[in-house]
Amino acid sequence: MQEFFMDYGLWLLIGLLVIIGLVFLLSGRGKAQDVMQDIAPTPPAETPPVAFVEPVPAAPVVVPVEAEAPVTAPIAPVAVEPTPAHEPVPVSPAVTAAPEGEDDLLRLKGVGPKLRTLLIELGITRFAQIAAWTDTDLAAIDAKLGNFKGRPVRDQWIDQAKYLAAGDIAGFEAKYGKL
């Protein structure tokens, strides 16, 4: 007997599961038909007809318009004081003096090969250019970065570029890690 279960036990188990599944499916089908008969649509109850009342037009409202007198108050001249001219903020010579060639923009944390190519296409090749960006410049460049939008602010490119443009590698590595 033990040999019988060893040889055919798996087949017996599969057969038993198939029989249980069939019984379950067939018993569920009859219940579903009973439920469908219970849910059969019932005819809608008749509602009493509603009497139609015609709207009465309202009388037009007339608002009297008062004549306004023109305002003729004299206008006093306003003295405008000249604003003092703002002196330009001196920029370090490292930012303004750009040696020939391009900087390796891949040294900026957060800039990879695709982003470097995009920056070069936008005319950005030097750390000094990035270090000199204003908020307006940053917004204009950020709008042109497509999928990389938000990276200049998130990765602090302007601050990184200031270190790299000035040649302060030690300061850069202290703040942003090894190059």
C-alpha positions as CSV (number, residue, x, y, z in Angstrom):
1,M,0.0,0.0,0.0
2,Q,2.8,2.3,0.8
3,E,4.4,1.8,-2.6
4,F,1.0,2.7,-4.2
5,F,1.0,6.1,-2.5
6,M,4.7,6.7,-3.3
7,D,4.1,6.0,-7.0
8,Y,0.7,7.6,-7.5
9,G,0.3,10.0,-4.5
10,L,1.1,13.2,-6.5
11,W,-1.4,12.2,-9.2
12,L,-4.1,11.4,-6.6
13,L,-3.5,14.9,-5.0
14,I,-3.8,16.7,-8.3
15,G,-7.0,14.8,-9.2
16,L,-8.5,15.6,-5.8
17,L,-7.7,19.3,-6.4
18,V,-9.3,19.2,-9.8
19,I,-12.5,17.6,-8.5
20,I,-12.7,20.2,-5.7
21,G,-12.2,23.0,-8.2
22,L,-15.0,21.7,-10.5
23,V,-17.4,21.3,-7.6
24,F,-16.7,24.9,-6.5
25,L,-17.2,26.3,-10.0
26,L,-20.4,24.4,-10.7
27,S,-21.9,25.2,-7.3
28,G,-21.1,28.9,-7.8
29,R,-22.8,29.0,-11.3
30,G,-26.2,28.0,-9.9
31,K,-26.0,30.7,-7.2
32,A,-25.0,33.4,-9.7
33,Q,-28.1,32.6,-11.8
34,D,-30.3,32.8,-8.7
35,V,-28.9,36.2,-7.8
36,M,-29.4,37.4,-11.3
37,Q,-33.1,36.5,-11.1
38,D,-33.4,38.3,-7.8
39,I,-31.9,41.4,-9.3
40,A,-34.1,41.5,-12.3
41,P,-35.3,45.0,-13.1
42,T,-38.6,46.0,-11.8
43,P,-40.8,48.3,-13.8
44,P,-40.6,51.9,-12.5
45,A,-43.4,53.2,-10.4
46,E,-45.6,55.7,-12.1
47,T,-45.1,59.3,-10.9
48,P,-48.0,61.7,-10.9
49,P,-47.8,64.4,-13.6
50,V,-46.5,67.7,-12.5
51,A,-48.5,70.8,-13.5
52,F,-46.6,73.3,-15.6
53,V,-46.7,76.9,-14.3
54,E,-45.7,79.6,-16.7
55,P,-43.2,82.1,-15.3
56,V,-44.3,85.7,-14.8
57,P,-41.9,88.2,-16.3
58,A,-40.6,90.7,-13.8
59,A,-40.9,94.4,-14.4
60,P,-37.8,96.2,-15.5
61,V,-35.9,98.1,-12.8
62,V,-34.9,101.6,-13.6
63,V,-32.0,103.0,-11.6
64,P,-31.7,106.8,-11.7
65,V,-28.2,108.0,-12.8
66,E,-26.9,111.0,-10.8
67,A,-24.7,113.5,-12.7
68,E,-21.2,113.5,-11.4
69,A,-19.3,116.6,-11.1
70,P,-15.8,116.5,-12.6
71,V,-13.0,116.5,-10.1
72,T,-10.7,119.5,-10.7
73,A,-8.4,119.4,-7.7
74,P,-5.0,120.8,-8.5
75,I,-2.2,118.2,-8.7
76,A,0.9,119.1,-6.7
77,P,4.2,118.4,-8.5
78,V,6.1,115.6,-6.8
79,A,9.8,116.1,-6.3
80,V,11.8,113.1,-7.4
81,E,15.2,112.7,-5.8
82,P,17.8,111.2,-7.9
83,T,18.8,107.8,-6.7
84,P,22.5,107.3,-6.0
85,A,24.2,105.3,-8.7
86,H,25.2,101.9,-7.5
87,E,28.8,101.2,-7.9
88,P,29.5,98.0,-9.6
89,V,30.6,95.2,-7.2
90,P,34.2,94.4,-7.9
91,V,34.6,90.9,-9.2
92,S,37.7,88.9,-8.4
93,P,40.2,88.6,-11.3
94,A,39.9,84.9,-11.3
95,V,36.3,85.2,-12.3
96,T,36.8,87.8,-15.1
97,A,40.0,86.5,-16.5
98,A,39.3,83.4,-18.5
99,P,42.3,81.5,-19.9
100,E,42.0,80.0,-23.3
101,G,40.0,76.8,-23.8
102,E,37.2,75.1,-21.8
103,D,37.0,74.0,-18.2
104,D,36.3,70.4,-17.4
105,L,32.6,70.8,-16.4
106,L,32.5,67.2,-15.3
107,R,34.4,68.3,-12.2
108,L,31.2,69.9,-10.9
109,K,29.3,67.5,-8.7
110,G,26.0,66.6,-10.4
111,V,27.3,67.2,-14.0
112,G,27.6,64.1,-16.1
113,P,28.5,63.7,-19.8
114,K,25.0,64.4,-21.1
115,L,24.6,67.5,-19.0
116,R,28.1,68.7,-19.9
117,T,27.2,68.4,-23.6
118,L,24.0,70.3,-23.1
119,L,25.8,73.1,-21.2
120,I,28.4,73.4,-24.0
121,E,25.5,73.6,-26.5
122,L,24.1,76.5,-24.4
123,G,27.5,78.2,-24.6
124,I,28.6,77.5,-21.1
125,T,32.2,76.2,-21.1
126,R,33.9,77.9,-18.1
127,F,33.5,77.8,-14.3
128,A,33.8,81.6,-14.3
129,Q,30.6,81.8,-16.4
130,I,28.7,79.7,-13.9
131,A,30.2,81.5,-10.9
132,A,28.9,84.8,-12.3
133,W,25.3,83.7,-12.8
134,T,22.6,85.8,-11.2
135,D,19.2,84.5,-10.1
136,T,17.8,85.6,-13.5
137,D,20.6,83.8,-15.4
138,L,20.0,80.7,-13.2
139,A,16.3,80.7,-14.0
140,A,16.9,81.2,-17.8
141,I,19.5,78.3,-17.9
142,D,17.4,76.1,-15.7
143,A,14.4,76.5,-18.1
144,K,16.6,75.2,-21.0
145,L,17.9,72.1,-19.2
146,G,14.9,69.9,-20.0
147,N,15.1,66.7,-17.9
148,F,17.9,68.2,-15.8
149,K,15.8,71.1,-14.6
150,G,16.5,72.0,-11.0
151,R,20.0,70.5,-11.0
152,P,21.9,73.9,-10.8
153,V,20.1,74.8,-7.5
154,R,20.0,71.4,-6.0
155,D,23.7,70.6,-6.7
156,Q,24.8,74.2,-5.9
157,W,26.7,74.7,-9.2
158,I,27.3,78.5,-8.6
159,D,29.0,77.9,-5.3
160,Q,31.0,74.9,-6.7
161,A,32.0,77.0,-9.7
162,K,33.3,79.8,-7.5
163,Y,35.7,77.4,-5.8
164,L,36.8,75.9,-9.1
165,A,37.1,79.2,-10.9
166,A,39.3,80.6,-8.1
167,G,41.4,77.5,-8.1
168,D,40.5,76.7,-4.5
169,I,40.6,72.9,-4.8
170,A,41.1,72.4,-1.1
171,G,38.1,74.5,-0.2
172,F,36.0,72.7,-2.9
173,E,37.0,69.3,-1.6
174,A,36.4,70.3,2.0
175,K,32.8,71.3,1.2
176,Y,31.9,68.9,-1.7
177,G,34.2,66.0,-1.4
178,K,37.1,64.7,-3.5
179,L,37.3,65.7,-7.2
